[in-house]
Amino acid sequence: MSGGHFDYNQYRIREIADSIERLIEKNGKKVDDELIKENQRWYGDDFYERHPNELYHHKYNDEVIEKFKQGLDILRQAEIYAQRIDWLVSGDDGEESFLERLKEDLDEYENQITKTN
């Protein structure tokens, strides 16, 4: 299947969703040791003495994180819709297979969400 109606830009929806997912995962956590070493190499060994707040990722409050999660869910579904619509209007799928595959993809996504919660 080739698609192409949207110039394959639906991957950008995934990139945005992945970025939001990383923000949720890193919320308020200490940055990894590799980043600490890199910052010290570039900005000096005393970088974290001068900028102690840089040792941790930004901490968003619980309400904001919930909104991030809602947005993430919407974006994951939007990616599915964009991909399926792309294949339909590009002639890769017919209307019947569009509806079937859309349902399958959305069901699979919901099953993944259920497993992780």
N, CA and C atoms as a LAMMPS dump frame, in Angstrom:
ITEM: TIMESTEP
0
ITEM: NUMBER OF ATOMS
351
ITEM: BOX BOUNDS ff ff ff
-5.0000000000000000e+02 5.0000000000000000e+02
-5.0000000000000000e+02 5.0000000000000000e+02
-5.0000000000000000e+02 5.0000000000000000e+02
ITEM: ATOMS id mol type element x y z
1 1 1 N 0.85 -1.181 0
2 1 2 C 0 0 0
3 1 3 C 0.895 1.245 0
4 2 1 N 0.51 2.189 -0.76
5 2 2 C 1.408 3.328 -0.911
6 2 3 C 0.888 4.612 -0.272
7 3 1 N -0.379 4.892 -0.394
8 3 2 C -0.883 6.156 0.142
9 3 3 C -0.262 7.328 -0.581
10 4 1 N -0.119 8.425 0.108
11 4 2 C 0.54 9.581 -0.459
12 4 3 C -0.33 10.815 -0.613
13 5 1 N -1.627 10.678 -0.396
14 5 2 C -2.501 11.837 -0.58
15 5 3 C -2.087 13.004 0.317
16 6 1 N -1.647 12.683 1.516
17 6 2 C -1.224 13.727 2.462
18 6 3 C 0.294 13.899 2.456
19 7 1 N 0.93 13.492 1.368
20 7 2 C 2.391 13.561 1.24
21 7 3 C 3.094 12.875 2.41
22 8 1 N 2.468 11.829 2.916
23 8 2 C 3.032 11.012 3.999
24 8 3 C 3.281 11.818 5.275
25 9 1 N 2.574 12.903 5.446
26 9 2 C 2.766 13.757 6.62
27 9 3 C 2.086 13.238 7.873
28 10 1 N 1.307 12.163 7.767
29 10 2 C 0.675 11.631 8.972
30 10 3 C 1.717 11.17 9.993
31 11 1 N 2.936 10.892 9.527
32 11 2 C 3.99 10.519 10.48
33 11 3 C 4.268 11.662 11.454
34 12 1 N 4.001 12.88 11.044
35 12 2 C 4.24 14.026 11.931
36 12 3 C 3.312 13.99 13.142
37 13 1 N 2.116 13.482 12.933
38 13 2 C 1.192 13.318 14.065
39 13 3 C 1.817 12.363 15.071
40 14 1 N 2.412 11.263 14.574
41 14 2 C 3.063 10.3 15.458
42 14 3 C 4.232 10.947 16.194
43 15 1 N 5.018 11.757 15.503
44 15 2 C 6.157 12.412 16.149
45 15 3 C 5.704 13.333 17.279
46 16 1 N 4.623 14.069 17.049
47 16 2 C 4.087 14.946 18.095
48 16 3 C 3.614 14.102 19.274
49 17 1 N 2.875 13.031 18.983
50 17 2 C 2.385 12.16 20.051
51 17 3 C 3.543 11.548 20.829
52 18 1 N 4.567 11.082 20.125
53 18 2 C 5.734 10.5 20.799
54 18 3 C 6.414 11.53 21.703
55 19 1 N 6.476 12.766 21.244
56 19 2 C 7.094 13.833 22.031
57 19 3 C 6.293 14.097 23.308
58 20 1 N 4.984 14.134 23.188
59 20 2 C 4.125 14.34 24.368
60 20 3 C 4.269 13.16 25.324
61 21 1 N 4.35 11.969 24.79
62 21 2 C 4.525 10.781 25.624
63 21 3 C 5.825 10.866 26.428
64 22 1 N 6.887 11.343 25.783
65 22 2 C 8.163 11.517 26.502
66 22 3 C 8.045 12.573 27.605
67 23 1 N 7.302 13.662 27.333
68 23 2 C 7.099 14.68 28.365
69 23 3 C 6.389 14.094 29.582
70 24 1 N 5.402 13.251 29.332
71 24 2 C 4.663 12.607 30.423
72 24 3 C 5.594 11.696 31.211
73 25 1 N 6.367 10.881 30.483
74 25 2 C 7.268 9.918 31.128
75 25 3 C 8.351 10.604 31.951
76 26 1 N 8.865 11.727 31.472
77 26 2 C 9.984 12.398 32.128
78 26 3 C 9.542 13.443 33.144
79 27 1 N 8.261 13.674 33.277
80 27 2 C 7.737 14.741 34.119
81 27 3 C 8.359 14.757 35.517
82 28 1 N 9.163 15.771 35.763
83 28 2 C 9.756 15.971 37.082
84 28 3 C 10.891 15.032 37.439
85 29 1 N 11.247 14.104 36.55
86 29 2 C 12.302 13.136 36.857
87 29 3 C 13.679 13.748 36.606
88 30 1 N 14.658 13.153 37.253
89 30 2 C 16.042 13.583 37.064
90 30 3 C 16.46 13.254 35.633
91 31 1 N 17.227 14.154 35.02
92 31 2 C 17.727 13.906 33.665
93 31 3 C 18.709 12.743 33.717
94 32 1 N 18.905 12.069 32.605
95 32 2 C 19.776 10.898 32.613
96 32 3 C 21.242 11.304 32.705
97 33 1 N 22.034 10.37 33.186
98 33 2 C 23.457 10.631 33.432
99 33 3 C 24.21 11.052 32.178
100 34 1 N 23.802 10.519 31.043
101 34 2 C 24.479 10.871 29.792
102 34 3 C 24.301 12.355 29.474
103 35 1 N 23.102 12.875 29.672
104 35 2 C 22.853 14.299 29.437
105 35 3 C 23.622 15.148 30.445
106 36 1 N 23.693 14.692 31.673
107 36 2 C 24.457 15.415 32.695
108 36 3 C 25.917 15.537 32.26
109 37 1 N 26.487 14.434 31.822
110 37 2 C 27.887 14.447 31.388
111 37 3 C 28.083 15.348 30.169
112 38 1 N 27.143 15.283 29.239
113 38 2 C 27.26 16.108 28.038
114 38 3 C 27.194 17.593 28.383
115 39 1 N 26.263 17.969 29.257
116 39 2 C 26.163 19.376 29.662
117 39 3 C 27.418 19.833 30.388
118 40 1 N 27.973 18.986 31.22
119 40 2 C 29.197 19.343 31.917
120 40 3 C 30.363 19.488 30.935
121 41 1 N 30.371 18.637 29.928
122 41 2 C 31.438 18.714 28.93
123 41 3 C 31.336 20.027 28.146
124 42 1 N 30.129 20.41 27.785
125 42 2 C 29.938 21.62 26.978
126 42 3 C 29.979 22.905 27.802
127 43 1 N 29.41 22.85 29.004
128 43 2 C 29.228 24.089 29.779
129 43 3 C 30.082 24.174 31.04
130 44 1 N 30.886 23.142 31.307
131 44 2 C 31.771 23.172 32.462
132 44 3 C 31.268 22.283 33.585
133 45 1 N 32.216 21.815 34.377
134 45 2 C 31.889 20.911 35.483
135 45 3 C 30.973 21.543 36.512
136 46 1 N 30.97 22.874 36.578
137 46 2 C 30.135 23.544 37.584
138 46 3 C 28.748 23.926 37.043
139 47 1 N 28.391 23.398 35.865
140 47 2 C 27.112 23.762 35.232
141 47 3 C 25.937 23.544 36.176
142 48 1 N 25.892 22.393 36.845
143 48 2 C 24.746 22.084 37.708
144 48 3 C 24.811 22.806 39.052
145 49 1 N 25.977 23.262 39.423
146 49 2 C 26.076 24.126 40.604
147 49 3 C 25.466 25.491 40.288
148 50 1 N 25.684 25.949 39.048
149 50 2 C 25.13 27.233 38.609
150 50 3 C 23.655 27.118 38.209
151 51 1 N 23.261 25.931 37.745
152 51 2 C 21.889 25.716 37.253
153 51 3 C 21.316 24.417 37.832
154 52 1 N 21.076 24.366 39.134
155 52 2 C 20.616 23.104 39.745
156 52 3 C 19.251 22.64 39.226
157 53 1 N 18.431 23.574 38.757
158 53 2 C 17.118 23.2 38.235
159 53 3 C 17.219 22.375 36.95
160 54 1 N 18.378 22.42 36.294
161 54 2 C 18.568 21.667 35.055
162 54 3 C 18.793 20.17 35.302
163 55 1 N 18.919 19.786 36.565
164 55 2 C 19.077 18.366 36.893
165 55 3 C 17.779 17.583 36.713
166 56 1 N 16.671 18.294 36.62
167 56 2 C 15.364 17.645 36.522
168 56 3 C 14.592 18.176 35.329
169 57 1 N 13.803 17.279 34.731
170 57 2 C 12.895 17.699 33.668
171 57 3 C 11.798 18.556 34.286
172 58 1 N 11.198 19.404 33.477
173 58 2 C 10.129 20.274 33.972
174 58 3 C 9.04 19.44 34.63
175 59 1 N 8.521 19.938 35.744
176 59 2 C 7.454 19.245 36.476
177 59 3 C 6.144 19.963 36.21
178 60 1 N 5.257 19.29 35.45
179 60 2 C 3.91 19.809 35.206
180 60 3 C 2.986 19.253 36.27
181 61 1 N 1.977 20.028 36.651
182 61 2 C 1.069 19.54 37.694
183 61 3 C 0.177 18.428 37.143
184 62 1 N -0.497 17.718 38.04
185 62 2 C -1.279 16.541 37.672
186 62 3 C -2.387 16.852 36.668
187 63 1 N -3.025 18.004 36.814
188 63 2 C -4.097 18.367 35.889
189 63 3 C -3.547 18.563 34.476
190 64 1 N -2.385 19.185 34.366
191 64 2 C -1.761 19.395 33.062
192 64 3 C -1.37 18.049 32.448
193 65 1 N -0.803 17.165 33.252
194 65 2 C -0.422 15.837 32.751
195 65 3 C -1.651 15.08 32.257
196 66 1 N -2.775 15.202 32.938
197 66 2 C -4.014 14.564 32.474
198 66 3 C -4.433 15.109 31.113
199 67 1 N -4.283 16.397 30.911
200 67 2 C -4.601 16.995 29.609
201 67 3 C -3.625 16.503 28.543
202 68 1 N -2.343 16.351 28.924
203 68 2 C -1.362 15.782 27.998
204 68 3 C -1.807 14.378 27.571
205 69 1 N -2.268 13.582 28.536
206 69 2 C -2.703 12.212 28.248
207 69 3 C -3.925 12.205 27.336
208 70 1 N -4.844 13.12 27.562
209 70 2 C -6.019 13.216 26.695
210 70 3 C -5.593 13.597 25.279
211 71 1 N -4.713 14.57 25.184
212 71 2 C -4.209 14.986 23.878
213 71 3 C -3.471 13.861 23.175
214 72 1 N -2.693 13.107 23.931
215 72 2 C -1.963 11.97 23.381
216 72 3 C -2.929 10.957 22.782
217 73 1 N -3.994 10.661 23.497
218 73 2 C -5.011 9.724 23.008
219 73 3 C -5.642 10.232 21.712
220 74 1 N -5.981 11.492 21.68
221 74 2 C -6.591 12.086 20.481
222 74 3 C -5.619 12.028 19.305
223 75 1 N -4.358 12.336 19.543
224 75 2 C -3.362 12.308 18.469
225 75 3 C -3.121 10.9 17.945
226 76 1 N -3.08 9.916 18.827
227 76 2 C -2.893 8.531 18.384
228 76 3 C -4.061 8.109 17.48
229 77 1 N -5.266 8.501 17.872
230 77 2 C -6.423 8.19 17.034
231 77 3 C -6.385 8.987 15.73
232 78 1 N -5.95 10.236 15.799
233 78 2 C -5.86 11.066 14.595
234 78 3 C -4.884 10.465 13.593
235 79 1 N -3.791 9.908 14.085
236 79 2 C -2.833 9.261 13.185
237 79 3 C -3.488 8.086 12.456
238 80 1 N -4.252 7.292 13.192
239 80 2 C -4.956 6.154 12.588
240 80 3 C -5.922 6.648 11.514
241 81 1 N -6.716 7.654 11.85
242 81 2 C -7.669 8.197 10.877
243 81 3 C -6.952 8.757 9.648
244 82 1 N -5.897 9.506 9.863
245 82 2 C -5.17 10.104 8.737
246 82 3 C -4.619 9.022 7.82
247 83 1 N -4.05 7.969 8.398
248 83 2 C -3.487 6.883 7.593
249 83 3 C -4.571 6.186 6.785
250 84 1 N -5.669 5.866 7.432
251 84 2 C -6.747 5.148 6.749
252 84 3 C -7.398 6.019 5.667
253 85 1 N -7.62 7.278 5.964
254 85 2 C -8.208 8.183 4.961
255 85 3 C -7.243 8.343 3.795
256 86 1 N -5.955 8.455 4.095
257 86 2 C -4.939 8.571 3.053
258 86 3 C -5.026 7.383 2.093
259 87 1 N -5.094 6.184 2.639
260 87 2 C -5.136 5.002 1.782
261 87 3 C -6.436 4.934 0.987
262 88 1 N -7.525 5.401 1.575
263 88 2 C -8.802 5.416 0.854
264 88 3 C -8.75 6.378 -0.33
265 89 1 N -8.394 7.611 -0.083
266 89 2 C -8.429 8.613 -1.154
267 89 3 C -7.298 8.417 -2.166
268 90 1 N -6.267 7.667 -1.799
269 90 2 C -5.19 7.36 -2.733
270 90 3 C -5.53 6.147 -3.606
271 91 1 N -6.631 5.504 -3.302
272 91 2 C -7.055 4.363 -4.098
273 91 3 C -6.494 3.037 -3.642
274 92 1 N -5.8 2.997 -2.526
275 92 2 C -5.251 1.748 -2.007
276 92 3 C -6.312 0.896 -1.331
277 93 1 N -7.323 1.523 -0.757
278 93 2 C -8.445 0.844 -0.118
279 93 3 C -9.737 1.33 -0.746
280 94 1 N -10.733 0.452 -0.758
281 94 2 C -12.084 0.855 -1.124
282 94 3 C -12.824 1.308 0.122
283 95 1 N -14.027 1.778 -0.052
284 95 2 C -14.791 2.286 1.091
285 95 3 C -15.059 1.197 2.126
286 96 1 N -15.378 -0.016 1.657
287 96 2 C -15.659 -1.101 2.596
288 96 3 C -14.417 -1.485 3.39
289 97 1 N -13.285 -1.651 2.687
290 97 2 C -12.057 -2.02 3.398
291 97 3 C -11.579 -0.867 4.284
292 98 1 N -11.834 0.383 3.858
293 98 2 C -11.511 1.54 4.711
294 98 3 C -12.223 1.411 6.048
295 99 1 N -13.519 1.155 6.004
296 99 2 C -14.304 1.061 7.238
297 99 3 C -13.851 -0.121 8.091
298 100 1 N -13.584 -1.259 7.448
299 100 2 C -13.131 -2.438 8.191
300 100 3 C -11.776 -2.196 8.841
301 101 1 N -10.84 -1.682 8.067
302 101 2 C -9.483 -1.477 8.589
303 101 3 C -9.442 -0.373 9.639
304 102 1 N -10.243 0.66 9.454
305 102 2 C -10.319 1.718 10.464
306 102 3 C -10.788 1.135 11.782
307 103 1 N -11.846 0.324 11.733
308 103 2 C -12.356 -0.304 12.954
309 103 3 C -11.298 -1.21 13.57
310 104 1 N -10.631 -2.021 12.746
311 104 2 C -9.579 -2.912 13.252
312 104 3 C -8.466 -2.131 13.936
313 105 1 N -7.995 -1.078 13.279
314 105 2 C -6.898 -0.279 13.84
315 105 3 C -7.306 0.406 15.14
316 106 1 N -8.518 0.95 15.174
317 106 2 C -8.992 1.605 16.396
318 106 3 C -9.19 0.589 17.519
319 107 1 N -9.713 -0.595 17.18
320 107 2 C -9.868 -1.648 18.191
321 107 3 C -8.511 -2.084 18.734
322 108 1 N -7.54 -2.244 17.827
323 108 2 C -6.189 -2.622 18.255
324 108 3 C -5.593 -1.561 19.169
325 109 1 N -5.784 -0.298 18.812
326 109 2 C -5.289 0.792 19.657
327 109 3 C -5.943 0.725 21.033
328 110 1 N -7.254 0.537 21.078
329 110 2 C -7.966 0.461 22.369
330 110 3 C -7.463 -0.725 23.195
331 111 1 N -7.185 -1.853 22.55
332 111 2 C -6.656 -3.009 23.264
333 111 3 C -5.286 -2.712 23.859
334 112 1 N -4.452 -1.99 23.126
335 112 2 C -3.142 -1.606 23.641
336 112 3 C -3.279 -0.699 24.848
337 113 1 N -4.222 0.247 24.763
338 113 2 C -4.46 1.162 25.885
339 113 3 C -4.928 0.385 27.111
340 114 1 N -5.818 -0.565 26.903
341 114 2 C -6.357 -1.361 28.003
342 114 3 C -5.246 -2.172 28.673
343 115 1 N -4.334 -2.728 27.874
344 115 2 C -3.229 -3.528 28.416
345 115 3 C -2.268 -2.698 29.254
346 116 1 N -2.06 -1.441 28.862
347 116 2 C -1.084 -0.61 29.577
348 116 3 C -1.684 0.044 30.818
349 117 1 N -2.985 0.059 30.939
350 117 2 C -3.621 0.689 32.122
351 117 3 C -3.923 -0.298 33.17
